[in-house]
Amino acid sequence: MNDVAFKRIKYLEKKFSGKNIIVVGDMMLDCYFRGDVKRISPEAPVPVIEIENEFFRFGGAANVALNISKLGGNALPVGVIGNDNDGKIFKNLIKQSGISDDGIFPDPNRPTTTKTRVIAQGQHVVRIDKETKVNINDKIEAKILRFISSKISWTDGIILEDYNKGVLTAGLIKAIIALAKKNSIMITVDPKFNNFYEYKNVRVFKPNRKEAEDVLGMKISSDKEIGFAGKEIQKKLGADYVLLTLGEGGIAIFGKK
């Protein structure tokens, strides 16, 4: 990193300090089991992993909220967890991090989205996902919208973090964007495939290469294809800026002239 880029990052970090940011989306819990394999199971030809330690981390939209907090901002995560043990662990992590859980709504009909990774001898052996991709019900959707409305005068910006787990429904997306626009609040989006074209007229829209390829039905590899994809997405959505992430640190930025 050159000196100019480093100074710019430090300047932005300083300006970000103290900003109030609402993060709406799919809250996740990342669980890690680490251990050793010392024998094969007598029940089936699979390794038996003797767990030495386990730990938990935020995933999904919750991790975005944590990063905002670490950068000096005031993060307010808004989403859904289950009324289960993983939900209790999630709430404990929220408490330990010093982040408000006022916008976390439990739903007894849904599991807490949990990604469990089993690691043995330094190798990732298996990942177990516990989740539902069904949309939240109308009651929970209304609770989320009322809560965001009650905090709209507090916030400096809204981030929509969509992982296709059912929290950001088409109706909720439109309502949040309309609320933000009405109150002149900046809104940015990290999208997924299902509701890609519902995120209209936002400030920043940040798809990755695969998401752009999926919605446009094309491969994106050359500079020409990257340019076409970014401009096409911006035209369809009316975003002020499209940030197309390309992997390995690559990013293409498209903005209104």
C-alpha positions in Angstrom: 0.0 0.0 0.0 1.4 3.4 -1.0 1.6 6.3 1.4 -1.3 8.2 -0.4 -3.7 5.3 -0.1 -2.8 4.7 3.5 -3.4 8.4 4.4 -6.7 8.2 2.5 -7.8 5.2 4.5 -6.9 6.8 7.8 -8.8 9.9 6.8 -11.9 7.9 6.0 -11.5 6.0 9.2 -11.4 9.2 11.2 -14.5 10.6 9.4 -16.4 7.3 10.1 -15.8 7.4 13.8 -19.1 8.0 15.7 -21.4 7.5 12.7 -24.6 5.7 13.5 -25.3 2.8 11.1 -28.2 0.4 10.9 -27.3 -3.0 9.4 -30.4 -4.9 8.2 -30.2 -8.5 7.0 -29.4 -12.1 7.7 -27.8 -12.5 11.1 -25.6 -15.6 11.3 -23.6 -17.5 13.9 -20.3 -19.1 12.9 -19.3 -22.1 15.0 -15.9 -23.8 14.9 -14.9 -27.2 16.2 -11.2 -27.9 16.3 -9.6 -31.3 17.1 -7.5 -34.3 16.0 -8.3 -37.5 14.2 -6.8 -40.5 16.0 -9.0 -43.4 14.8 -11.7 -44.5 12.4 -15.2 -45.0 13.6 -16.3 -48.7 14.0 -19.7 -47.7 12.8 -18.7 -46.4 9.4 -15.4 -45.7 7.5 -15.2 -42.1 8.7 -12.7 -40.4 11.0 -13.5 -39.8 14.6 -12.6 -36.2 15.5 -11.8 -35.6 19.2 -12.7 -32.0 19.8 -10.2 -29.9 21.7 -11.9 -26.6 21.5 -14.9 -24.8 20.1 -15.6 -21.1 19.6 -18.2 -18.9 18.1 -18.1 -15.8 15.8 -20.5 -13.4 14.1 -21.3 -14.2 10.5 -23.4 -12.5 7.8 -24.9 -9.1 8.7 -23.8 -9.5 12.3 -20.2 -9.5 11.2 -20.7 -6.3 9.3 -22.1 -4.7 12.4 -19.1 -5.9 14.4 -16.7 -4.4 11.8 -18.5 -1.1 12.0 -18.2 -1.1 15.7 -14.4 -2.0 15.5 -13.9 1.0 13.2 -15.4 3.4 15.7 -19.0 3.6 14.4 -22.2 2.8 16.3 -23.7 -0.2 14.7 -27.3 -1.2 15.2 -28.0 -4.7 13.7 -31.6 -5.5 12.7 -32.6 -9.1 11.9 -34.0 -12.4 13.1 -32.7 -15.3 15.1 -34.4 -18.4 16.3 -35.6 -19.2 19.8 -32.9 -21.9 20.2 -29.6 -22.5 21.8 -27.7 -21.0 18.9 -29.9 -17.9 19.4 -28.8 -17.7 23.0 -25.1 -17.9 22.0 -25.7 -15.2 19.4 -27.3 -12.9 22.1 -24.3 -13.5 24.4 -21.9 -12.5 21.6 -23.9 -9.3 21.1 -23.7 -8.6 24.8 -20.0 -9.2 24.9 -19.4 -7.0 21.9 -21.2 -4.1 23.4 -23.6 -3.8 20.4 -27.3 -3.2 21.0 -29.6 -6.2 20.4 -32.7 -4.0 20.4 -33.2 -4.8 16.7 -32.8 -8.6 16.9 -36.1 -10.3 16.8 -36.6 -13.9 17.8 -38.8 -16.1 15.7 -39.7 -19.5 17.3 -40.6 -20.9 13.8 -37.1 -20.3 12.4 -33.7 -21.6 13.4 -30.8 -19.3 14.1 -28.8 -19.4 10.9 -25.6 -21.3 12.0 -22.6 -22.4 10.0 -20.6 -25.1 11.9 -17.1 -25.8 10.6 -15.2 -28.9 11.8 -11.4 -28.6 11.5 -9.0 -31.4 12.2 -5.2 -31.3 11.8 -5.5 -27.9 10.3 -7.8 -29.0 7.6 -11.4 -28.0 7.0 -13.2 -31.4 7.1 -16.9 -30.5 6.8 -19.3 -27.6 7.2 -22.8 -28.1 8.6 -25.4 -25.4 7.8 -28.5 -25.0 9.9 -30.9 -22.5 8.3 -34.1 -21.7 6.5 -34.5 -19.7 3.3 -38.2 -19.1 3.7 -39.2 -15.4 3.9 -40.0 -14.0 7.3 -43.7 -13.7 8.0 -45.7 -10.5 7.8 -45.7 -10.0 11.6 -41.9 -10.0 11.9 -41.5 -7.9 8.7 -43.8 -5.3 10.3 -41.8 -5.3 13.5 -38.6 -4.7 11.6 -40.0 -1.9 9.6 -41.5 -0.2 12.7 -38.2 -0.5 14.5 -36.2 1.0 11.7 -38.7 3.8 11.4 -38.3 4.6 15.1 -34.5 4.9 14.6 -34.5 6.8 11.4 -33.7 10.1 13.0 -30.7 8.5 14.8 -29.0 6.9 11.9 -26.5 8.3 9.4 -26.8 5.4 7.0 -28.4 2.0 6.4 -26.7 -1.1 5.1 -28.7 -3.9 3.6 -26.9 -7.2 3.9 -28.7 -9.9 1.9 -27.7 -13.6 2.1 -30.9 -15.0 0.7 -32.0 -16.3 4.1 -35.4 -14.7 4.0 -35.1 -11.5 6.1 -34.8 -9.0 3.3 -38.1 -9.7 1.5 -39.0 -7.8 -1.6 -41.6 -5.8 0.3 -39.3 -4.9 3.2 -36.5 -3.9 0.8 -38.8 -1.4 -1.0 -40.2 0.0 2.3 -36.7 0.5 3.8 -35.4 2.2 0.6 -38.5 4.5 0.5 -38.1 5.3 4.2 -34.4 6.1 3.7 -35.1 8.3 0.6 -37.9 10.2 2.4 -35.5 11.0 5.3 -32.4 11.7 3.1 -30.5 8.8 4.6 -27.8 7.1 2.6 -28.4 3.5 1.9 -26.0 0.9 0.6 -26.5 -2.7 -0.5 -24.6 -6.0 -0.5 -27.0 -8.1 -2.6 -27.6 -11.7 -3.5 -29.4 -13.3 -6.4 -33.1 -13.6 -5.3 -33.9 -9.9 -4.8 -31.2 -8.4 -7.0 -33.4 -6.1 -9.0 -35.5 -4.9 -6.0 -32.7 -2.7 -4.8 -33.5 0.4 -6.9 -32.1 3.9 -6.5 -29.7 3.3 -3.7 -26.5 5.1 -3.1 -24.0 2.2 -3.4 -24.8 -1.3 -4.8 -22.0 -3.8 -4.3 -22.4 -7.2 -6.2 -19.6 -9.6 -6.7 -18.6 -11.2 -10.0 -20.7 -14.3 -9.6 -23.8 -12.4 -8.6 -23.4 -10.2 -11.6 -22.8 -13.2 -13.9 -25.9 -15.0 -12.5 -28.3 -12.1 -13.0 -27.0 -11.1 -16.4 -26.6 -14.6 -17.7 -23.0 -14.1 -18.9 -19.4 -14.8 -18.0 -17.4 -11.7 -16.9 -13.7 -12.0 -17.6 -12.5 -9.3 -20.0 -12.3 -5.5 -19.3 -15.1 -5.1 -21.9 -17.4 -7.5 -20.1 -16.7 -5.9 -16.8 -17.6 -2.5 -18.2 -20.7 -3.8 -19.8 -21.8 -5.6 -16.6 -21.3 -2.6 -14.3 -23.0 -0.2 -16.6 -25.9 -2.5 -17.3 -26.5 -3.1 -13.6 -26.4 0.6 -12.9 -28.8 1.4 -15.7 -31.3 -1.3 -14.5 -31.1 -0.2 -10.8 -30.5 3.5 -11.0 -27.8 3.3 -8.3 -25.6 6.3 -7.7 -22.6 3.9 -7.6 -22.0 0.3 -8.5 -19.0 -1.4 -7.0 -18.3 -4.7 -8.8 -15.9 -6.8 -6.8 -13.9 -9.2 -8.9 -11.9 -11.3 -6.4 -8.3 -11.0 -5.3 -8.8 -7.4 -4.3 -10.0 -6.3 -7.7 -12.9 -3.9 -7.9 -14.6 -1.9 -10.7 -16.5 1.3 -9.8 -19.3 2.8 -11.9 -20.8 6.1 -11.0 -23.3 8.6 -12.3 -21.8 11.4 -14.4 
